[in-house]
Amino acid sequence: MTLVLLQPDTAAGPAGPPVALGIRRPPGRGVIPGEPSFQRRSRLAAVTGHLVLILLAAFTVLPLAWLYLTSFRPPDDLFSDGLISTSFSLSNYSSALRSIPVGVLLEHTVIVALAVSAGQLITSLLAAYAFSRFRFRGRGVLFGIFIGSWLVPFQVTMLPNFVLLSRLGLLNSLAGIIIPQLSSAFAVLLLRQHLNGFPRELLDAARVEGQNSWSTLWTVVVPNLGPALAALGILLFVSSWNEYFWPLLVYRNISYSVIQLGIQGFLNAVTINYGALMAASGLATLPIFAIYAVLQRRMVGAFVRSGLR
């Protein structure tokens, strides 16, 4: 790019042409020769990023696609080489419904997952609000100890909880699965990070209007934490839905416990019915897809607000 300054013609006298400032561009779409194009690099980075995301999505979706495609195969076509079968059958689903009480197991699993996730949301919200809002002596030490409990393996607390439930008579019941899981250090940590970034002006305005801490929590804080609570609720629901080991300890009658233990029953037979196993697994994942489809926008919004990618 060349800057050209046009001088007036002195011979022309006062009526000569005025001074003009012009820019002379080199040929070739405004790009300096030898210098890399910023737009070209940006386009290449965007294409590379999309290709990586497509590959990751394919690795994620492929096992689910294989699961559902296998569940719709006829029993005599389960072990064929092709991924997609030319025939379609619902016999695996009918076999799964006859083998285990899928409806009862799904109902119990939904009750447990909803109760555990709701209980963890409430207790974590109260604890995070206290750690973020109030100033008291030893708050940092107490919070560190509380979060440190997150690092304690489940195998350490498994036997004390089992003995306690046995003495309370809560074994072989849904309450025995739910009660020991009503608190979550991870949920407290996540909500506390959101509350630390909550605008103090709103809290001060609520205090000026005469609201106490309890009413401020439910009328000011909670309505503005909708995306964070939705995202955390999905994570807690999925974690509780996938819980296997603790229900296995609590329940004696596996046939009327939760869906994960019911699916495990297919593996105890002498001959494993893989078609029914895939069908039952496909039915067990449908509620998770429904929950995520309803709350996915709030979940993405919560991650964007918190700076997570």
N, C-alpha and C positions, 0 to 999 in steps of 0.2 A: 504494500500500500504506500503510495507516494503523495505527499502533501505539496500542492502547487500553489504558489502565490502569484497572482497576475498583477503586474504593475501598470499604472495608467500610462497612456501614451502622451509624453510631455509635448510632443510636436503638435498634437491636436489642439492644444490650448485648453481653455476652460470647458469647451464643449466635448472634451475627450471622453472615452468610455470610463465608467466608474471602476473602482477596485473590486475585484471578484476573488473569492476564496473557493478553490475547487479541490476535489479529491480524485486522484487518478488511481483506479484499481488495476492490479495486474490481471491478466486473463485467467479464466478458470474458476468460476463460481465463488469467488471471494475467499479462496483458501490459499494461504501462502505456501508456495512449493517447498517441500522438504519438512514441513511441520505436520505432525500427526493430527488427524481430525478428531475433535472432542465428540462430535455427534456420532462418528463411526465407532469410537470406543464405547460410548454409552449404549449404542445399539447392540454391540457385541456382548457387553456385560448383561444386558437385558435378556438376550437370546440364551446365553449360557445359564443364567439364573432360572429361566423357565424350563430349560432342559433338565436341570438338576431337580427341580420341583416335580416335573413329570415323572422322572425315574423314581423318586421317593414315593410319589402317589401310587405308581404301579406296584412297587414292592409292598405297599400297605394294602392295596385293594386286592392283589392277586390271591392271598390266602382266603379272604372272605369270598371272592368269586369262586374259588375252587371248592370251598365248603358248600355253598348253595348249589353249585352245578352238580356236585356229587350227591347231594341230598335228593335231587330230582332224577337221578339215574335209576333204571331198573336194577333189582338185586343181581341179576346175572351179567350186568354191564358195569359193575362198580370198579373193576380192576383193569379196564381197557386202557390203552395207551393214550388215546386222545383226551384233551381237556374238555371238549364239548361233545356230548353224546347226541346221536341222531334221534334217540327215543326219549320220551318224557313219561315219568311215572310218579304217582303220589303214594306208592306203596311203602316207602321208607317212613313217611310221616304217619301213616296209619299204623305201622308197626311200632313206632315210638310212642304213639298215644295209647296203644294196647299194653306196652311193656311197663310204662311208668305213668303215674298220675300227673301229667304235665300241667294241667290246669291248677291243681292244688299246689304243686311245687312253685309255679310261677307266682301264684297269689302269696305264698309265704315269703318268697324272695322279694317281691315288691313291698310287702309290709316291713320286712327287715331293712331293706335299703332306704325306704322313705323315713322310717323311724330313726335310723342311725344318722342319716345325712341331716335331717331336721334337728335332731338333738345336738349334733356337733356344730351346726350352724348357730344355734341359740347360745350354747355355752361358749363357743369361740368368740361370738360377737360381744358377749358380756365381758369376757376376759380381755379381749383386745381393746375394748372401749375403756376399761379400767386402766390398763397399762399405758394407753395413749393419752387419756384425758386427765387423769389424776396424778399429782406429784406427791409421793410419800417416800419415807426413808427406806432404803434397801430395794427400791423398785427395780433397778438394773440387775441386782444379784438375784432377786426372785424371778425375774423374767428369764435370766440365763439358766437358772435351775429348771424352770418350767420347759424351756425349749430343749434343754439337755435330755429331758425324758423322752424326746423324740428319737434320740440315738440309742435308747435301750432296746435291745432285740425283743421281739415278741416271745421268744422261747423263755426269757427270764421271768416274765409276768404270767406266762401261761398256766403254770401249776398253781400259784396262789389264787388266781381267778377261778380256776376249776374247783379247788377245794372250797372256796367261799360260796360258789354257786351250788355246790353239793350240799353244804350245810344249810343254805337258804331254801333248798328244794326247788331250784330253778333249772335243773338239768332236764334235757329232753323237752325244752320249751323255747318259744321264740323270744321270750323275755331274757332267757339266759344268753342268747346271742346278742341281744340289743344292749342291755344295761352296761356291760364292761366297755362298750365302744362309744359311749356318749360324749367323749371329749377327744380332741385332736390338737396336738401341739402345732402341727403344720398349719391347720386352719387359723389358729391364733396368730401365728407368725405372719401369714399372708394378710389377714384383716388388719393387723396392727400396722403393717406397711402402708395400707390404703388410708387408714385413719390418721397416720402421721402427716400425710399430704392433704388432709381435709382442710378446707379454708377455715381459719380461726375466726374470720369475721362473722360467719354464720353462727358459730357457737356463741360468740360474744353478743350477737344480736338476740339470740334466743334467751340468753341470761338477762339481758336488759329488759326483755319483755316479761320477765318473771318466771320463766320455765326452769324447773329443776333438772338435774342431770338425767333422771329417768325419762321424763317427757321429751327432753332434747334428743335423747337417743332414738326414740321411736318416731318422733315427728320431724326431725331435721336430718339426723345422720342416716338412718335406714333408707328413707326414700332416695337419698343421693348415692347410696351404695348398691343400687339395683344390679348393675353389670357385674360388680365384684362378687356379690352374693350369688348371682346366677352362675358365674363361672366356678366359684368354689363349690356350689351345690352340685354341679355336674361332676366335678372331680370326686367329691365325697360319695355321691350316689354310685358312680362307676366302681370306686374302690370297694364299697360295701357290697355291691352286686357281685363282684368277682371274688369275694371272700370265700375261701374253701376250708382252710385248716381249722379255724375256730368253730364253725358249725359242725365239722366232723367230730370234734371233741365233745361238743355239748349234746348233740343229738344221738340217741341210740337207734331210733327207727329212721333209717336213711330214706325210706320210701315216702315219708311224709315230712321231710325237712325243707331243704331249699333245692333249687334247680341244679346247682353245681354238684351236689351229692347224688341227685337222681341221674345225672349224666354219667357220673363215675360208676354207677351201677352197671352200665353196659360193659365195662371193662372187667368185671368180676366173673363173667360167664366163661364157660369153657370155649365156646366159639363166639367171637366178637362180631356183633352185627354192626358193621361200619356204616351202612346206610342209615339205620335208625339212629346211630350215634351222631352222624352229621345232621340229620333232621332235627333231633332234639337240641343240638348246639345252635342250629340256625334259629329255632324258636326262642332260645334263651337270649340271643343277641338283639332281637327285634325291639324290646323295650328301651334298650340303650340307644338305638338309632332314633327312636321316637323322641326321647328326652333331648337328645342333642339337636334334632331338627327343630324343636320348639325354641330352645335357648341358645342356639349357636351365635346369634347376633350379639346377645349380651355377653357371651363368653369372649368373643373376639374383641368387643369393646373394652372389656375389663383388662385384657392383656395389653391392648394398645395404651390405655390410660396408665397402667403400671409400668410401662416401658419394656415389657417382655416381648420377645419375638420368637 
